[in-house]
Amino acid sequence: MGHLGDNNIHILTGPHAQTEWLDVEEVVYGALRGRQGTISAEHGIGFLKKPFLGYTRSDGEIALLRRLKHALDPNDTLNPGRIVD
């Protein structure tokens, strides 16, 4: 189940074992590469989509996320490790 809109995709599948879940996510998010979409809309990235962030965001965009996170939360107290390390 899921929805797609405004170039953002949400999916919910399962229940799956950890390895099966990663395979399903790979199929769905892999299709987004190069299509200017994103792997998430209003719900954010979190731990589950974090491995796939690079599918729809460039290295420069991820570096900017890291810089912004550090500037706004230098002690890494707000949601540590959820989007960027």
Secondary structure, 3 states (H helix, E strand, C coil): CEEEECCEEEECCCCCCHHHHHHHHHHHHHCCCCCCCECCCCCCCHHHHHHHHHHHCCHHHHHHHHHHHHHHCCCCCCCCCCCCC
